[in-house]
Amino acid sequence: MAQASYDFFQLRFFIAVAEELNFRRAAARLNMTQPPLSRQIKLLEDRIGLTLFDRSNRSVRLTPAGVSFLKSATDLMQRAEYAVLTARQAERGDVGNVVMGFVPSASLHFVPQIACALKRVMPGVKFEPIEMMSYEIAEGLQSGKLDLGLTRSTAHGQEIENILLVREPFMLALPQDHPLCEKQDLSVRDLKGVDFVGYSSERGGFLKDIHRALFATVGVTPETVQEVSQTQTIVSLVNAGLGVGLVPQSAMAMRMENVVFRSIDAPKEFNSTLYLNIAPNRGTPLNEKVRATILSALQSEAAARQGAA
């Protein structure tokens, strides 16, 4: 009974003979002499129990079994070469999957920046961003479901690394017919008694805490008419004329017909931060390259923004 086993080098020899249909030329192509090539082809045929070539003194032809085997052998060799290539790319950190959880406010500007940078610099990487709340991101990093996170505050958890990516000022979002639009230099004190759309404690807790501390420091109490969890919702309510809102600068990426964004004077320690959270045990070449790409993209943009200012 034939033993259906063979070595990859025998497949390579077979493919060379099948393509050349000449043992001498195939041997030259393989940088070997003809007798050992003939022996390896015969050994291959014996092992698989098939005659792959019709040989005569004048010609070499593939048998029907040889034609079929050539297709499979070529496919197998290509897949083997691809496996080696992708393994080397993985070793260098050029391919793989990266899952990142992000808070909703990061979707306005930072997630698109990161996605574009990774596509440009690391096209072999599949990037999967998932919108989540901060506590869900911390849980996902801890459990291993996430590789990275983007949060407004540091993610708490054993061995989670937090890198400050962005520190951005708050901007005042106003309806375009609001009286404060006429004022040249705006400060937080101008919000005293003004209808205000703020963050709720339930899901916008971090930014609400910053607002609360800011207003307490300045000694101002706006007239809060609505509290919501998401920056996008605040800007939408401002667009509807419900009041003004204090939102991170990146919210200016939202362009609505009735919304004007203005700089506002506030103590410098009160700003909106964005952290890159890194799950434990993510020191692979892939994750190191992704981290470096994200840092480079956002830091370059921050430098360009400061230069423009």
N, C-alpha and C positions, 0 to 999 in steps of 0.2 A: 504493500500500500504506500502510495506517495506521501511524503511528508510536506504538508503545505506550509513551509516556512522558508524565509529567504532574508537576505540582508539588504539594507538600503543601497550599498554599493553595487549589488547585483542588479537592482532596479535601474541604477544609473547606467550600468553597462548595457542593459537591455534597451533602454531608451536610445542610447547613442547608436547602436546597431540598427534599431528599427527606423531611426530617422535617416541614417546614411545608406541603409540597405547594402552595406559593404563592410566586411570585417576589418579590412586593412585601413580604410579611412576612419572607421570608428575607433580603432586602436590608436591611430595617430592623434585623433581628437582627444582621447583620454590619456595621452602621453604614456602609452604602454605598448608592448609588443602583441602581435596577433594571437599566438598560441595560448597565453593565459586568459585572454579575453574569450576565446572559443571555449576554453574549459569552464569558465564561470557561467557562460550562457548555457552550456550543457548541464552543469550542476543545477542551475535554476530550473531548467525544464524537468530534470529528474525530480527535484523537490516538489514541484507543483503538479507533476504528472501530466504535463501538456507539451505538445510540440508547438513552439512559437514561431519557428522559421522553416520554410522550405528551402533547402540548400542544394545548389548544383555547382558544377565547376564554373558556370557562367553567371549565375545570378543568386541573389538572396531575396526571398519574398516572405512577407508576413502571412502566416496561416490565419484563418478566421479567428481562432483562439488568440493569436498574437495581436490581431487588430483590436480585439476587445480588451486584452490585457494592457495594451499600450495606453488606451484612454484612462484606465484605472491607475496604472503605474504613474503616468504623468500627473494626474490629479493628486495622488498620494505624495509624490515628491514635492509638488507645489505647496501642499498643506504642511508638510514637514518643514520646508524652508520658511513658510509663514509663521509656524509655531516658534522656530528659533528667532526669527526677526522680532515678533511681538514679545518674546521673553527678554530679549536684549533691550527692547524699548521700555519694558516694565522695570528692568533693572536700573535704567537711567532715569526713570520717572517720567517718561514721555507718553505713556498710555495708562488708562485706568478709569475708575469711576470715583467721583467726589460728590458727596451729599452735604448740602449746607442748609441749615435752618436759618431763617432771618425774620426779624420783627417787621411788621407791615410798613412802618415808616421808612425802612431802608429800601423798599421797593421803588420809591419815587426816583431815586438817582443812583444809589450805590450798587444795588444788585445788577442793573443794566451795565454799569461801568465794569464790574467784575466779570460778568458773562462775556462781554466784548473782549476784554483783555485776555481771558483764558482761551477764547476761540482764536484769537490772533497769535498768541504766544505758544499755546499748547493745544493744537487742533486735534490731537489724538485722545484728549481727555473728555469724558462724558461728564458734564457738570449738571447737577440736579439741585436747583434751589427750591426750598419748600417754605412757604409762609407759616410761621408758628408764633406763639407767644413766648416770652422770655423763659418762663418756668418749663415750658415744653422743650425748648432748646437745651436747657441745662440737663433735663432728664434724658434727652436723645443723645447728648454728648457722653453722659455718664454710662448709658446702656450700650453705646457703640453703634446706635442706629444712624448717628450723624458723625461726619468727619469734622465739620466746621460749623460755626454759628456767627451770626451778626446780631448783636444786642446793644441796647442803649446804655446798659450798665454791665459790670462784670458778671459773668455767669459763675454761680457758686457751685462747687462740686469738687470732689477729691481729684487732684492732679489735672484739672482743667486749666489750661493756660489762656490768659487774656492779654491781648495786645491792643493798645489804644490806636485806632486807625484815624479817627477824625474828631476834631473839637470845633464845632460850628456854632455861630451865634444864633440867637433867636431873631426872627423877623416878625414885624407886625403885619398881619393880613387884614385888609380893610375893604369894605364895599367902596367902589370908586366914587360914590357920592357922599361918603362919610365926612363930617366936619374936620376930623383929624387929618384928612388928605391935604387940607389947605395949610397945615402947620409945617414950618420949615424943619425944625429940629425936634424930633419926637423923643420923649423919655418915658420910662415906666410910670412916672408920676402923672403923665397925661391920661393914664387909664383909670384914674380915680372916678368911680361912679359910672364908667362907660359900660354899655352892654357888652358882655364878654362871653365867648364860646371857649370853654376850657376842656381839659382832659379829666376823665373820670378816674376814680380810685380803683375801680374794678379791673380794668385792663390797660389803662394808660397811667398806671400808678407812678412810675419813675418820673415821667415828665410833669405829672401833677405835683409831685413832691418838690421838684425844682421850682415850679411856678409859685407854690405856696411859700417856699423859703425866700424867693425873690420879692414877692409882694410884702412879706413880713419885714425884710431888710429895708426896703424903700419906704414902708409905711403907707402902702396903697391897698385899697380894696375895690377891685372892679365889681360891677354888677353882673354876676354870673347868671346868664339866662339859659345855658344849656351845657351839659357835660357829656362828652362822648369819648370813645376809646381810641379812635384812629385819627391821625393827622389829616388823612384824605377827607374824612367826614367834617372836621373842623373847617377846612378850606371850602368845602361844598356849602356848609351852612353860612359862612361868611359871604359866599357868592350869592346866596339867597337873601342877604341883607339882614340876617338875624343879629349880627354883632361883629366884633372884631376878634381876632385870634392871635395868639403868640405861638409861632411854629418854628421848627428848625429851618435853617436857611435852605436846606435841600428841598424843602416843600415848594420852592419857587419853580421847580420843574413842572408843577401843576399850573397850567395856564387856563384860567376861566375868565369868561367875558366880564364879569363884574368884580373881579378881585384885583386889588393893588397891593404889592408888597413894599414895605418901607423899612429902612433901618431904624432901630430904636436904641437909645442910649440906656445901657444897663451895666451894672457891675460886672467886670470881666470874668469873675469866678462863676457866674451863672451862664452856662452854655449847654448845648446838647452834644453828648459824646456818642461815639460809635466804636464798639469793640469787636475785634475778631477773636472768637473763642475757638480753642483747639482741643479736640477730644484727647483723652489719655492714650498713650501708646500709638501716636501717629507720627513717628519719626522716619517714615519711609521716604525714599527719593521723590515719589510722586507728591506726597503731602508737603515736603519741603519746597518743591518747585511751585506748587499751587500757592502756598503761603507767600513765597517771594514775589510771585506775579501779582497777587492781590495787593501786597504792600507797595510794590512799585507803582501800580496803576493809580491807587488812591493818593499816595504821597506826591506823585508827579502832578496830579490834578490839583491838589491843595497848593503846591508851590506855584503853579500857573495862576491859580485864583488870587494868591497873595500878590504876585507880580502885576496882575491886571489892576488890583486895587491900588 
